[in-house]
Amino acid sequence: MLKFRKKILILLHIIKRIQMMVKVFVLFIIGLAASLALPNLSLVFDRIKFSNEQKSAYRSINLLSYKALSQNKDFVLFNDTKESLNNQELGLYNSAMLSKVSVELPTGWSLSVEKPIFYKSSGFCSGGRILLSVGKYSYPLKLNPPYCQIQK
């Protein structure tokens, strides 16, 4: 009986060592996976930040028609908001009836307009082309009348 008990104790000791080796192996695999994933983690966060900023810029542009409708005002969107409306090609629009509109963009983003884009108080707009830029990247966008929404 004593020999049997001794064999069981030896067997339990071997099992404990095997379990410890399995745990060390699992920790090694987890460490290896983490070392492969961590260098790319900052890129993932940068992409998420960029995507959120782009969605915010698109949302601001898409809300201009609603802004004109809700405020019951005619707006014009053009490049330099400091420049006077009288210096712009207004066509059929009366500069006394128009207000300049600015687009709230994330920090570092800029917007340039090919030709002035007019937003009527009814929510309709004349359409046009804009260039949304951030850093060295530029995104040409076309705003189609009557609602001038950016399609993703």
Secondary structure, DSSP 8 states (H G I E B T S, - for coil): -HHHHHHHHHHHHHHHHHHHHHHHHHHHHHHHHHHHHHHHHHHHHHHHHHHHHHHHHHHHHHTHHHHHHHHT-EEEE-S-TTS-GGGS--TT--TTTEEE------TTEEEEESS-EEE-TTS-B--EEEEEEETTEEEEEEE-TTT-----
